[in-house]
Amino acid sequence: MNSKHVYFVRHGESVANATGIRHGEETLLTSLGKIQAEQVTKRLLKIRIERIVKSPFVRTRETSAVIEQELHGIPVSESSLFIERVNPSVMRDRHKHDPEMIRIWDEIEKNYHTHDWHHSDEENFEDLRDRAMRAMKFLETLPENRILVVTHGLFMKAIFAHVLLGGKLNGRVFWDCFVPAKTVRNTGIMHLEYTENFHKTGMYWKLISWNDHAHLE
């Protein structure tokens, strides 16, 4: 089997990114976000992408639409496997510095390592980890060898953590080490390769690059 290369791209800047107010899946790209999408497209033209998979959220659809105009004629599909982490719905339309928002995050942080704990209707660590694992299994089944995934920053961190730590990943490590890590830049690229391991006993995922945003400089 040939190596499979997957390029995860975070959406361009959204209104929620710019304002700090959580608008949910309907938030739009800003004018800067659209420019960023054009900039990353120029990078992707050099990679010979064979398929695009995108989150169904509006900001990822808008980012992907810019890319699709140039990478026309290849299969494009949506998958809810690649949406952003689902936060408590009570956070919707509230600013990230709202005292109630801060209180909820503090409560979630204290319990992120607790098995099957939820504040309300959000994804907990186990939900997010399991979805990341299903997403990677889905990508393994696709026949193309150069795939673009237009997705979200925190979910990219979940994929990153899963690739690095596998079964050793737990909620406390993810919250303490990956969640507070430097934010993935809008349209930043994570490049993974699915390839045969050194002992030729099977396939595994290998990190090639993380948060590559040279196209924005």
Backbone bond lengths (Angstrom), bond angles and torsions (degrees), N, CA, C in turn:
res aa  C-N    CA-C-N  psi(-1)  N-CA   C-N-CA  omega(-1)  CA-C   N-CA-C  phi
1 M - - - 1.460 - - 1.515 110.15 -
2 N 1.329 118.22 135.77 1.447 121.99 175.00 1.523 110.46 -70.08
3 S 1.331 115.14 155.59 1.455 119.08 174.33 1.525 109.88 -64.54
4 K 1.317 115.50 144.59 1.460 121.37 175.77 1.525 108.06 -107.03
5 H 1.324 117.21 130.48 1.455 122.33 178.88 1.530 108.78 -111.27
6 V 1.331 116.05 127.22 1.459 121.65 179.80 1.523 108.00 -121.60
7 Y 1.325 115.15 129.09 1.460 122.32 -179.54 1.530 107.99 -112.19
8 F 1.323 116.12 109.20 1.457 121.77 177.66 1.531 107.67 -89.63
9 V 1.327 117.01 127.94 1.460 121.87 179.68 1.526 108.84 -122.43
10 R 1.328 115.41 126.72 1.460 118.42 173.48 1.532 108.70 -74.12
11 H 1.317 117.12 147.30 1.468 122.25 177.76 1.527 110.85 -58.64
12 G 1.320 116.71 162.80 1.456 121.85 173.31 1.516 111.59 -68.11
13 E 1.332 115.63 171.39 1.465 119.58 -178.54 1.529 110.57 -56.03
14 S 1.323 115.51 132.02 1.467 121.41 178.57 1.522 110.51 -104.51
15 V 1.315 115.60 167.46 1.467 120.43 175.57 1.524 110.13 -59.46
16 A 1.330 117.06 -38.43 1.465 120.61 178.34 1.524 110.83 -64.07
17 N 1.342 117.59 -41.58 1.465 120.32 176.38 1.525 110.95 -59.31
18 A 1.327 116.08 -42.79 1.463 121.05 -174.02 1.530 112.73 -73.67
19 T 1.334 116.94 -32.31 1.472 120.35 -173.84 1.526 113.77 -102.54
20 G 1.343 117.22 -19.85 1.458 120.00 -175.80 1.508 113.60 81.17
21 I 1.325 117.52 4.86 1.463 121.80 179.42 1.524 109.45 -100.68
22 R 1.302 116.68 126.87 1.469 121.35 -176.13 1.528 110.09 -79.76
23 H 1.325 115.61 109.50 1.465 120.24 -177.95 1.531 113.08 -100.62
24 G 1.311 118.15 -1.07 1.451 119.83 179.19 1.511 112.55 79.70
25 E 1.321 115.54 -157.41 1.461 120.07 -171.81 1.524 113.59 -73.06
26 E 1.336 118.89 -13.47 1.458 120.95 -176.19 1.527 113.77 -89.17
27 T 1.338 118.67 -5.04 1.455 119.56 -176.05 1.530 111.52 -60.84
28 L 1.325 116.39 140.94 1.463 123.25 -174.35 1.525 111.04 -95.07
29 L 1.330 115.72 166.02 1.459 120.52 170.12 1.525 109.74 -74.45
30 T 1.324 115.58 148.52 1.458 120.94 169.40 1.531 108.20 -82.37
31 S 1.331 116.29 174.42 1.469 119.49 175.68 1.521 110.24 -62.12
32 L 1.339 117.71 -36.79 1.464 120.46 175.44 1.517 110.74 -64.04
33 G 1.331 116.68 -40.27 1.461 120.19 179.09 1.516 112.49 -59.61
34 K 1.331 116.89 -37.54 1.467 120.33 178.12 1.526 111.30 -69.00
35 I 1.326 116.64 -36.86 1.466 120.36 176.23 1.533 109.97 -65.21
36 Q 1.334 116.66 -41.51 1.464 120.30 178.10 1.533 111.34 -61.48
37 A 1.325 116.19 -38.84 1.467 120.03 177.45 1.529 110.81 -62.26
38 E 1.327 117.04 -39.42 1.457 120.68 176.92 1.529 110.85 -65.70
39 Q 1.327 116.40 -38.06 1.461 120.27 -179.21 1.530 111.63 -67.33
40 V 1.338 117.04 -43.50 1.463 118.41 -179.50 1.525 110.96 -70.01
41 T 1.336 117.14 -29.16 1.463 120.19 177.37 1.519 111.04 -59.36
42 K 1.316 117.72 -39.64 1.468 120.89 179.36 1.526 110.68 -61.44
43 R 1.331 116.93 -35.63 1.471 120.52 175.69 1.523 110.70 -67.09
44 L 1.322 115.39 -44.11 1.465 119.88 -173.27 1.523 112.59 -69.75
45 L 1.324 117.41 -25.53 1.469 120.23 178.83 1.525 111.80 -60.30
46 K 1.329 117.07 -22.69 1.463 121.12 -177.51 1.527 112.59 -86.38
47 I 1.343 116.76 -6.60 1.464 120.22 -171.14 1.532 113.07 -98.62
48 R 1.312 117.75 -15.39 1.479 122.85 -179.54 1.544 110.24 63.16
49 I 1.327 115.39 54.77 1.464 121.76 178.30 1.528 109.82 -60.84
50 E 1.340 116.55 139.19 1.464 122.07 -177.82 1.527 112.93 -108.12
51 R 1.327 117.63 -17.84 1.468 121.84 179.79 1.521 108.59 -155.79
52 I 1.342 115.24 146.64 1.459 121.76 173.65 1.528 108.91 -117.78
53 V 1.314 116.10 131.06 1.462 123.07 172.05 1.527 106.60 -120.48
54 K 1.317 117.32 131.17 1.465 119.20 -176.29 1.522 111.12 -133.06
55 S 1.309 114.64 151.02 1.467 121.89 169.03 1.528 108.58 -65.48
56 P 1.323 118.30 147.19 1.467 120.33 178.98 1.532 114.72 -79.82
57 F 1.324 119.35 1.35 1.454 121.27 178.57 1.529 109.64 -67.08
58 V 1.324 117.59 151.37 1.465 121.68 -173.99 1.529 111.49 -60.31
59 R 1.324 117.99 -42.43 1.468 119.86 -176.70 1.524 112.41 -66.03
60 T 1.331 117.07 -31.64 1.471 118.91 176.63 1.528 110.38 -78.97
61 R 1.324 117.12 -35.82 1.466 119.52 175.40 1.525 111.23 -60.67
62 E 1.352 115.85 -43.34 1.465 119.41 -178.96 1.530 111.08 -66.84
63 T 1.321 116.52 -39.94 1.468 120.10 177.34 1.521 110.34 -63.73
64 S 1.322 115.96 -46.53 1.459 120.10 -179.19 1.522 111.77 -64.21
65 A 1.332 117.81 -35.12 1.466 121.05 -178.83 1.525 111.14 -59.89
66 V 1.335 116.71 -38.89 1.474 120.19 177.78 1.525 109.73 -64.24
67 I 1.323 116.13 -42.91 1.463 120.90 -179.39 1.525 110.82 -67.16
68 E 1.325 116.22 -41.86 1.467 120.73 -177.20 1.526 112.53 -63.00
69 Q 1.329 117.51 -29.00 1.467 120.41 178.88 1.525 111.30 -61.24
70 E 1.328 116.46 -31.32 1.466 120.85 -179.19 1.526 111.95 -95.86
71 L 1.326 116.64 -36.06 1.462 120.53 -179.69 1.525 109.41 -95.86
72 H 1.308 117.26 50.43 1.460 121.35 -173.44 1.531 110.62 -75.06
73 G 1.319 114.58 154.69 1.460 120.20 176.10 1.512 114.85 90.24
74 I 1.337 118.91 4.19 1.462 120.90 177.90 1.530 108.99 -110.95
75 P 1.330 117.68 156.88 1.470 119.94 -179.38 1.525 111.63 -62.54
76 V 1.337 115.31 139.06 1.462 122.49 177.81 1.528 107.78 -131.30
77 S 1.325 116.79 132.17 1.459 119.86 178.88 1.524 109.65 -143.55
78 E 1.332 116.02 158.76 1.451 122.81 175.79 1.527 109.49 -107.52
79 S 1.316 115.74 146.59 1.464 119.76 175.95 1.523 109.76 -146.46
80 S 1.321 115.66 128.52 1.458 120.53 178.13 1.531 112.11 -71.24
81 L 1.331 117.66 -6.82 1.460 120.17 174.04 1.521 111.36 -61.98
82 F 1.334 117.12 -23.95 1.460 121.16 -171.27 1.532 113.25 -108.43
83 I 1.331 117.33 19.06 1.458 119.98 176.17 1.533 110.28 -72.04
84 E 1.342 116.32 168.02 1.454 119.79 176.11 1.527 109.87 -71.35
85 R 1.340 115.23 160.27 1.463 119.43 175.02 1.529 109.76 -51.52
86 V 1.317 116.12 135.73 1.459 121.31 -179.32 1.524 108.94 -83.45
87 N 1.343 116.57 115.73 1.456 122.25 178.95 1.529 110.56 -91.94
88 P 1.329 118.12 165.77 1.467 119.64 176.84 1.529 110.98 -56.29
89 S 1.318 117.16 133.78 1.463 120.42 -176.34 1.525 112.47 -63.88
90 V 1.325 118.01 -19.91 1.461 120.83 178.63 1.534 110.95 -65.88
91 M 1.328 117.26 -17.09 1.462 121.09 179.83 1.523 112.96 -79.62
92 R 1.298 117.28 -13.72 1.460 120.50 -174.26 1.527 111.26 -59.37
93 D 1.332 115.27 136.62 1.470 124.52 177.29 1.525 113.09 63.41
94 R 1.325 117.28 25.01 1.459 121.25 176.82 1.525 109.24 -119.56
95 H 1.318 116.37 148.24 1.459 121.49 -177.78 1.530 109.90 -74.98
96 K 1.326 115.80 146.46 1.460 119.63 -176.66 1.528 112.76 -63.48
97 H 1.337 118.37 -20.32 1.459 121.22 178.53 1.530 113.25 -96.36
98 D 1.306 117.41 4.67 1.461 121.88 174.50 1.539 108.31 -57.49
99 P 1.346 118.87 130.32 1.467 120.56 -178.66 1.526 113.72 -53.79
100 E 1.326 117.40 -36.62 1.465 119.70 178.75 1.519 110.82 -67.73
101 M 1.325 116.94 -36.98 1.470 120.69 176.15 1.524 109.97 -62.49
102 I 1.306 116.60 -44.67 1.462 120.96 -179.67 1.524 110.51 -62.87
103 R 1.340 116.51 -40.73 1.469 120.03 178.47 1.516 111.49 -62.29
104 I 1.342 116.92 -41.96 1.469 120.65 -179.92 1.517 110.39 -65.06
105 W 1.341 117.26 -43.68 1.463 119.74 179.49 1.520 110.82 -62.92
106 D 1.343 117.56 -38.89 1.456 120.37 178.18 1.530 110.84 -61.49
107 E 1.328 116.02 -40.95 1.466 120.06 179.23 1.524 110.76 -66.39
108 I 1.328 116.48 -42.28 1.465 120.46 178.47 1.532 110.19 -62.98
109 E 1.339 116.27 -44.01 1.468 119.52 -179.97 1.520 111.74 -58.69
110 K 1.331 117.24 -43.61 1.460 121.00 -177.92 1.527 111.91 -64.06
111 N 1.327 117.22 -24.96 1.465 120.65 -173.87 1.524 113.56 -113.89
112 Y 1.343 117.52 8.55 1.456 118.92 -172.29 1.526 113.07 -65.35
113 H 1.313 116.88 -22.78 1.456 120.51 179.17 1.535 112.48 -92.84
114 T 1.332 117.55 -2.06 1.467 121.56 -176.76 1.519 110.06 -83.15
115 H 1.311 116.14 124.95 1.459 121.32 -176.86 1.528 111.54 -57.60
116 D 1.348 116.17 126.86 1.460 124.09 171.99 1.534 113.26 62.81
117 W 1.344 118.14 22.59 1.462 120.64 177.60 1.520 110.14 -87.10
118 H 1.336 117.03 137.18 1.466 123.08 173.86 1.529 108.91 -132.37
119 H 1.316 115.97 142.37 1.463 119.32 169.19 1.514 109.72 -69.88
120 S 1.347 116.09 -48.44 1.467 121.66 179.27 1.526 109.03 -154.90
121 D 1.343 116.55 -103.60 1.472 119.20 -173.88 1.524 112.76 -111.19
122 E 1.334 117.47 23.56 1.462 120.73 -179.16 1.531 112.52 -87.52
123 E 1.329 116.15 169.96 1.466 121.27 168.04 1.523 107.99 -78.78
124 N 1.324 116.96 128.57 1.455 118.59 171.70 1.532 109.04 -88.76
125 F 1.320 116.91 -175.85 1.467 119.48 -177.10 1.525 111.58 -58.72
126 E 1.329 116.95 -44.90 1.467 119.81 -177.05 1.525 111.26 -63.37
127 D 1.336 116.87 -39.35 1.463 120.31 176.95 1.527 110.85 -61.27
128 L 1.339 115.73 -46.48 1.461 120.67 -178.06 1.513 111.39 -66.36
129 R 1.325 117.05 -44.64 1.468 120.95 178.92 1.523 110.97 -60.39
130 D 1.325 116.98 -44.99 1.463 120.20 -177.99 1.529 110.91 -66.02
131 R 1.339 117.15 -36.84 1.471 119.12 177.72 1.531 110.82 -67.78
132 A 1.314 116.71 -38.74 1.467 119.74 176.68 1.531 110.63 -60.97
133 M 1.318 116.74 -41.00 1.465 120.50 178.94 1.523 110.85 -65.22
134 R 1.343 117.06 -40.89 1.462 119.95 178.46 1.529 111.03 -66.36
135 A 1.320 116.02 -37.09 1.468 120.09 178.76 1.517 110.90 -62.22
136 M 1.328 117.14 -42.42 1.460 119.99 -179.82 1.532 111.17 -68.30
137 K 1.313 117.03 -38.34 1.470 120.09 176.66 1.520 110.50 -63.21
138 F 1.343 116.49 -39.38 1.459 120.78 177.37 1.527 110.57 -60.67
139 L 1.322 117.31 -45.42 1.461 120.62 -179.50 1.524 111.33 -63.50
140 E 1.316 117.13 -34.02 1.466 120.67 178.80 1.527 111.84 -63.46
141 T 1.329 117.37 -28.49 1.466 120.69 -177.23 1.523 113.38 -82.05
142 L 1.339 118.08 -16.31 1.461 120.07 -176.79 1.530 110.17 -70.87
143 P 1.330 117.62 140.97 1.470 119.83 -176.03 1.524 114.30 -75.56
144 E 1.334 117.35 -22.43 1.469 119.80 -176.78 1.531 110.86 -74.32
145 N 1.319 115.56 154.57 1.464 121.27 -177.72 1.526 113.98 -106.47
146 R 1.343 117.63 -6.68 1.469 120.85 176.29 1.532 107.32 -134.66
147 I 1.316 115.42 103.43 1.458 122.20 -169.68 1.528 109.49 -120.66
148 L 1.314 116.07 136.72 1.460 122.67 173.66 1.521 108.44 -105.57
149 V 1.336 116.67 130.90 1.462 122.49 175.29 1.523 108.01 -118.22
150 V 1.326 116.97 116.87 1.465 121.62 178.07 1.523 106.97 -95.88
151 T 1.338 116.24 115.00 1.454 119.98 -167.99 1.531 110.77 -144.89
152 H 1.337 117.57 -145.15 1.465 122.90 -168.29 1.530 111.15 -132.87
153 G 1.333 115.17 156.77 1.448 120.48 -172.07 1.511 115.71 -64.23
154 L 1.336 118.48 -50.02 1.456 119.86 -178.19 1.517 111.00 -67.96
155 F 1.334 116.81 -36.36 1.454 117.74 178.28 1.529 110.89 -67.59
156 M 1.328 117.62 -33.38 1.467 119.79 174.21 1.525 110.84 -61.51
157 K 1.341 117.17 -36.25 1.457 120.05 176.77 1.532 111.05 -65.37
158 A 1.335 116.66 -36.19 1.466 120.08 177.96 1.527 110.80 -64.72
159 I 1.336 117.03 -42.59 1.459 121.07 176.28 1.524 110.15 -62.46
160 F 1.337 115.93 -47.37 1.461 123.01 179.51 1.531 110.49 -54.93
161 A 1.335 116.47 -48.93 1.458 121.68 -178.77 1.526 111.16 -63.31
162 H 1.331 116.30 -41.35 1.463 120.62 179.85 1.527 111.26 -64.01
163 V 1.323 117.20 -42.15 1.466 120.91 179.80 1.529 110.28 -65.15
164 L 1.328 117.62 -40.58 1.462 120.47 -177.04 1.526 113.23 -74.04
165 L 1.337 117.49 -40.36 1.460 120.42 -169.52 1.516 115.02 -113.65
166 G 1.335 117.63 -19.88 1.455 119.83 178.54 1.515 112.34 54.38
167 G 1.330 117.11 -128.70 1.454 122.12 -176.81 1.519 114.23 -68.24
168 K 1.337 118.09 -12.08 1.463 121.08 178.76 1.537 112.45 -82.29
169 L 1.324 116.77 -10.17 1.457 120.71 -178.70 1.526 110.36 -72.37
170 N 1.328 116.29 132.44 1.460 120.73 174.57 1.524 109.39 -135.74
171 G 1.324 116.06 173.02 1.449 120.93 -174.30 1.513 113.54 -62.05
172 R 1.331 117.86 -40.16 1.458 119.97 -178.77 1.521 111.53 -67.32
173 V 1.328 117.56 -42.80 1.466 120.67 178.19 1.520 110.21 -63.83
174 F 1.328 116.38 -42.45 1.462 119.06 -178.81 1.525 110.39 -63.91
175 W 1.336 117.84 -45.52 1.464 120.60 -176.98 1.528 111.08 -67.98
176 D 1.340 117.20 -41.17 1.460 120.64 -174.59 1.527 113.08 -79.45
177 C 1.336 117.15 -32.40 1.464 120.20 -171.49 1.526 114.24 -107.72
178 F 1.318 118.27 -33.68 1.462 120.38 -173.29 1.527 112.98 -103.45
179 V 1.332 117.79 -42.74 1.465 120.19 -179.17 1.527 111.65 -59.91
180 P 1.355 119.72 -45.83 1.466 118.78 -178.49 1.522 114.30 -83.15
181 A 1.325 118.20 -2.58 1.465 120.43 179.81 1.523 109.93 -60.85
182 K 1.312 116.12 162.57 1.463 121.38 -177.32 1.522 110.55 -49.38
183 T 1.330 116.23 133.11 1.454 122.18 -177.67 1.524 111.14 -61.13
184 V 1.323 116.37 137.99 1.458 120.63 173.46 1.522 107.99 -64.19
185 R 1.315 118.09 127.21 1.457 120.56 179.90 1.529 110.02 -64.30
186 N 1.297 116.69 148.90 1.467 119.75 174.06 1.524 108.76 -59.65
187 T 1.318 116.44 127.56 1.472 128.40 -172.85 1.525 112.79 67.95
188 G 1.339 117.42 14.99 1.459 119.57 171.27 1.527 110.21 -64.15
189 I 1.332 116.15 148.65 1.465 122.63 -173.93 1.527 110.79 -112.53
190 M 1.318 116.78 133.51 1.459 123.15 166.90 1.525 107.69 -112.03
191 H 1.307 116.83 125.33 1.466 122.33 -178.04 1.523 108.73 -109.75
192 L 1.330 116.40 119.33 1.458 122.70 175.42 1.517 109.91 -116.30
193 E 1.316 114.80 147.98 1.476 120.51 174.94 1.523 108.69 -120.59
194 Y 1.329 115.74 133.43 1.460 122.37 174.66 1.517 106.39 -103.17
195 T 1.329 116.64 111.40 1.450 119.67 -168.16 1.531 111.10 -146.50
196 E 1.313 115.91 170.99 1.458 120.93 179.22 1.524 109.46 -73.57
197 N 1.333 116.92 139.20 1.460 118.82 -179.12 1.528 110.92 -76.72
198 F 1.326 115.21 171.90 1.470 120.37 -172.41 1.526 112.81 -61.62
199 H 1.315 116.81 -30.10 1.457 120.90 -178.16 1.530 112.71 -89.95
200 K 1.342 115.85 3.30 1.465 122.16 177.79 1.520 112.04 54.56
201 T 1.334 115.48 40.10 1.466 120.10 179.70 1.525 112.09 -112.15
202 G 1.315 117.46 9.48 1.449 120.34 179.51 1.512 111.29 156.93
203 M 1.346 115.45 -176.70 1.455 121.42 -177.79 1.530 110.38 -103.75
204 Y 1.318 116.31 153.17 1.458 120.61 176.45 1.522 109.42 -151.32
205 W 1.342 115.72 162.86 1.456 121.86 178.52 1.516 109.95 -93.39
206 K 1.319 115.55 134.55 1.468 122.45 -178.51 1.523 109.35 -126.27
207 L 1.332 116.41 133.12 1.456 121.50 177.00 1.524 110.28 -79.12
208 I 1.334 116.35 125.94 1.460 121.91 176.91 1.528 110.35 -99.51
209 S 1.320 117.43 -46.65 1.466 120.29 178.39 1.522 109.25 -153.26
210 W 1.343 114.89 156.64 1.463 121.54 -175.76 1.513 109.23 -135.62
211 N 1.326 116.60 132.56 1.463 123.37 175.32 1.527 111.90 54.41
212 D 1.312 116.08 43.74 1.466 121.47 177.55 1.528 108.46 -76.69
213 H 1.316 116.93 113.30 1.458 120.55 -179.90 1.542 110.67 -130.57
214 A 1.326 115.41 34.90 1.461 119.66 -179.20 1.525 111.88 -59.94
215 H 1.337 117.28 -26.65 1.471 120.99 179.88 1.522 112.23 -67.76
216 L 1.342 117.43 -15.14 1.466 120.63 -179.29 1.523 112.19 -92.77
217 E 1.310 116.81 -10.85 1.476 119.63 -175.44 1.529 110.18 -82.00
